[in-house]
């Protein structure tokens, strides 16, 4: 039986592909989970329309992410933390702290989008990557000053 995949299915294929599967697999697994359609002409047209809509949505999301990256590239986030004589912090600054500081500045960014490898543990200026979209990464300047 030939089916058209609506979504990526591991070890079977990518969305939009026409694949041949056993009828029981299609009937009992793919169809009930809306992962595939039967490969008819009408369904081929339906999948083409869905893919066009998804591409338009992805393009608009990427455009919004690029605009936000431009705005965030000019922002300097200043955080104050208690530190010792040598500039080492008594704690650390993580993604939560950076997200809260950004929110105070009027830029709402999910903390999971802040791609901080290790928490910041010293006074100084850092460049922190923000993963805004699959293809768009912004650099945020973060300055840590002693309190």
Buried (B, 14 or more C-beta within 10 A) or exposed (E): BEBBBBEEBEEBBEBBBBBEBEEEBBEEBBBEEEBBBBBEEEBBEBBEEBEEEEEEEEEEBBEEBBEBBEEBEEBEBEBEBEBEEEEEBEEBBBBEBBBEBBEEEEBEBEBEBBEBEEEBBBBEEBEBBBBBBEEBBBEBBBEBEEE
